[in-house]
Amino acid sequence: MLRGMLLSLLIALAGCAQNPAGLPLWQERQVAPPSLQYLGVGGYLLRWQDEALLFAPSFSNPATLGQPPLVVQADNAKIDELMPKADDVSMLLVGHAHYDHLMDVPRILEKHAPKAKVYGSKTMGHIMAAVLPRERIVDAERVMADGAKPGQWFYSPEKRIRAMPIKSMHAPHIFGIKFLGGSYDQDLTALPKSVWAWKEGQTLSWLVDLLDEQGRPVYRLHYQDSASTPPQGLPPQLDDTKAVDVAILCVGSWQQVPAYPDVLLKRLQPRLAILGHWEDFFGNDPRQPQGLRLQDIQGMVRTTRANLPADGELKLPVPFAQIALPAPR
C-alpha cells in the first residue's frame, strides 16, 4: 500500500496529462495494405497475406481521480467497443506483464481473437493460465535471443508471419525508480486485482518477419513496448542479412535509460520509425488522446529523427490510425 501511495503521489506531483497540440500526430484511418494499425499504449494490429498478428492491446485504462489506480480490472464493455475486428489473428505478442499491457488480453483472446495463441514471458504465462487453457499460452522466454545468440522463430499457421523474442528490459518509471517488478514461478488461479500483482516478468522485444510464398522475409519489424538500455533489446545479427524496415519504439520513460533510442536506431537504420505509448492512459479516452505526463515527447521526436537514415520516416500515430509499410526492397 505504501508503494502504491508513493507512486500515486509522484505522478500527482507531475500534474495533468499533456495537451497534444503541436505534436506531429499521424491520423490517417484509410491506408492501403500492407499497413499497421496503432491501437494505443503498446497495442498494434498487423495484417499480411490473409493472416494477422497483434501486439498486446490495452483499452481499459483504469484510474483513480485521474491518477494511477491501485486496484484494476478489465473493462469488457470498453474493450468490445474499441477493439477492431481480429478474428483472423493467430499470434498475440506480449512484451511484459504489467496491467497496462496484459490485463485486456484475456477478453481479446476470448471474444475477438479466438484462434490466437499468446506469446510472452514465463510470468505472462503464469498469469494467463488463470483464465486460458495452457495450449493457447507459449513460453517465449525460454527460447529468446540473448546478446549475439539468436532466438527461436515462432511461425503463424500459414507460415506468412514469424516472430522471434529478444531479451530486453523495462525502463525505470521515474527518478530512476522502477515499480511493479518481480515475477511468478507458478500458475495463478485468478487474475490479479492489485496493480502490484501484475508483475513485470522478463521483458521482451520482438523481431517480426512478413514472409513471401517461399518463406523469405519481405518486411522485418522490431518492436518494443518499453525503452531499454543497450544492449538489452537489440536484435542479434542474423545470417540472412535482411535489414529492419520498421522500428516500433516506446516514448514512455525514454529519458530514464541512457542512449535510447540512439543506439537502437543506429543498429537498425529503419526506413520507418513509429513512436507509440506516448499518450496518457490513466482514465483517458483513446479517441481523444492526451500526452503522457512527465514525458518530453517532442524530445523523443527530435532524437528519433536525428538517428534515422536520410530516407527514414517518422510517424507519431493517434490511436486507431493506420500506417502504410514502406515499399518492399
N, C-alpha and C positions, 0 to 999 in steps of 0.2 A: 504493500500500500504506500509506504514511504517513497519507494522508487517511482511509483505512478504519479504521486503528488509532485515529485521533483520534475518529472518530465512535463507534466501539465504546466507547472509554474514557468519552466524555461520557455516553453512555446508561447505561453500567455504574455510573457515579457517581450516577445518578438512582435506583438501587435497583430494586426489583421493580415489576411491574405492580400497579395499584391494585385493592383489593377493591371490587367494585361495590355493596356493601351501603350503603344509604342513598340511592342514586341513584333517581330516579323512572322506573324502567325500564318500558317498554311490551312486553308479552309475548304479546299475543293472536295466535293461529295460525289462527283461523277467522273471517274477516271477509268480509262480503258485498261483491261488487264494486259500483262501481269502487274498487280498492284498490291499494296499493303495498306490495310485499314487500321488506324490508331483507335483504340478503344478507351484510352485514358489510363493513367497511372503507368503500369508496366504492360498493359494488355495490347495485343495486336492480332489481327486476323489476316492470314496469308493464304491465297488460293493459287494453285498451279496445276494445270493439266488434269482437271476434274478431281483433284484432291485438295485438302485444306489442312492447315495447321494453326493452332492457337498458342500464343504466349499468354500466360495466365491473366485473364481479365479481372478487374475489380470495379464493381459498381455501387456497392452498399454504402461505402464512405461514412461510417458512423462517426458521431461527435458528441461531446458534452458541452453545451453552450458555446459551440464553435471551436472548442479546443479538443485535443486528443482524448478519446474515451478511455475508460478503464475496463469497461465490460462491453463486449462486442458480439454481434450476431448478424448473420447474413440476412439481408432484406430481399426475400424471394420475389416479392411483387416488383421491386425496383429492378432486380436482375432481369426478370421476364420482360419488363417494359423496354429495357435498353439493349439487351443482348441481340446482335444481328443473327440472322439465320446461319446455323452452324452444323446442320445435320450431316454435312459431308466432311467434317473434321475427324481425322483419325489419330492425331497426335496433339497433346496439350503439354507444353513445356513449362516447367516452373523453375525460376531462378533461386528463390529462397522461400522460407515457410512463414514469414511474418503475415499477420492477418490481412494487410492491405494487398497481398499478392495471392493468398491461398484460400481465404475464408469463403469466397464466392464460387470456388472451383467445384465443390460437390454439387451445387444446384445446376451449374452449367453442364457438368457431365451427366447428371440425371435427366435433365429436361431438354437441353439444347444441343448437346453433342453426345448422344447415347452410344455411338460406336467408337468413341475415342478412348485411348489409354492415356494416363497421366505419367509423366517422366520427371524425376527430380531426385532430391537427396534422400538418404535413409530416413531422416527426420520427417520430411514431407510424406514419405510412405507410411510411417507410423501414425501420423495424424490422419491421413486419408483412410487408413484401414478401419477407422471408427465408423465409416459410412459407406465404404466402397468394397466390393469383392477384390481379393488380392490379385486376381488375374487381370484387373484393369490398372494395377499400380506397378510401375517399373522403377527399380532402383538403378538410377544412372550414376550415382556417386561411386559405385564400386568399379566402374569402367571409365571414369572421367580422364581426360587429358590432364597431365600434370607436368608443367615445365616443357621440356623437349619431348616428353613421351606422349604420343598420340593416344586419344581415347577411342572407344568403340563407336562406330556408326550405328544408329538405330534407323530402320527403314519403315516407311509407310507401307500399307498393304499392297499398293500398286507399284511401289518402288520408284515413285516420281519425286519423293521428298526423303531426305535423310538428315539426321541431327546428331551432333557429337557434343557431349557435355565437357566443360572445361573447368578445372578447379579455379575458383575466384574467391572474392571476399566481399563483405558488406562494409561500406564506409561508416565511420562514426556519424552519429546524428547531429551532435552539436558540441562545440568546445572540445573536440577530440574524444568525446564520450560516446560509446556505442551502447544502446539499450537493446533489450529483447534478444540477447544472445542465447547460447545453450543449445541442447539437442535432446532427442529422445532415443532410447535404445530398445523400446518395446512398443507394440501396438496399443493405441488408446482405445477406450471403449466408448468414448463420446467426444465430440468436437470441443475444443477449448472455449470457454466463455470469457476468461480474463485475457486482456491484451498480452500480459506477460507469459501466458501459457502457449501462445503462438510463437514457439521458439524458432530462431533463425535456421538452425542446422547448417550443413555445408552449403555455402552459396556457390552457384554455378553460373558461368557464362555458357552460351550456346553458339555453335557453328552450324548453320543450316544450309544445305545444298538443294537446289531445284534441278532435277535431272532430266535429260532427254531420253528418248526411247532406248538408247544404247547404254544408259546408266552414267553418262558423262555429265558433270556439273555445268549447267548453263548460267546459273546465278549462285553466288555464295554470299551469305549474310552472317554477320557477327552480332550477337545480341547480349546486352547486359541490362539487368534491372536494378543494379546498384553500382555506383562508382567503386573502382578498385585501385589499389596501389600496385603499380607494376613491380614484378612480372605477373602478379595474380591476374587472371582473366585473359591474358594474352594467348592467342591460339598457337598450337605447335606448328612447326614447319612440316608441311606435308609433301609427299613425293610428286603429287600431281601438278604442282606449280600453279594451280588455279588461284587467281587473286580474289580478294574480298571485294564485292561490288557495293554492298550496303553495310554500314555500321549503324546499329541502333544503340544510342547512348542514353545515360541516365543523368538528368540535371540535378535531382535531389542529392544533397550532400557532396556535390562535386568538389567543393573547395575544402572538404575535410580530409582529402587524400592528396599526396604530392603527385605532381606530373600527370594529373588526369584532366582532360583526355589526351594530352600531348603525346605521350609515349605510345599509347594505343593507336592513335591516328597515324603517327609516323610509321608504325609497323604495318598497319592495314592499308593505308593510302586508298581509301574507298572512293568510289565515284559519287556516292550519295551518303550523307550523314543525316540521321534522323534523331532529333532530341525529344525524348519522352520523359515521363514522370516529372514534368515541370509545373503541373497545376496542383493547387491545394486540394487535399482530399479529406478534410475534416468537415463533413456535413455539406459538401459542395454539390451543386447540380452540374454534372459534366457538360450539359448543353450550354451552360453559361460559365465557362471556366475562369478561375482567378489564379494568379501565380502563387507558387509556394512561398510562404513566409520565410524570412531569413536567407533566401537564396538570391545570388547575383545571376539572374537568368540572362541578362544582356552580356555579362562577362563570359558565360558559357558559350553564347553565340559567337562572340568575338574570338575566343580561344579556339573553338572548333574551326571556324573559317580560316584562321591563321595557320592551321595544321593540315588543311585539306590540300590535295594536289591542285594544280592550276585549273583543271576542268571539273573539280569536285563541286557538288551542290550541297546545300544545307536546307533542311525542312524542319520547322517547329510546328507540328500539326496540332490543331484543336481536336478534342475527342470526336471520333466518328469520321474525321477527314480521311480521304483516300490519297495515296501517294503512288504514282507510277514508278515502276522499277526502270532503271536506265536501260537503253537498248543493249542487247547481249553482244559480247565481243567474241 
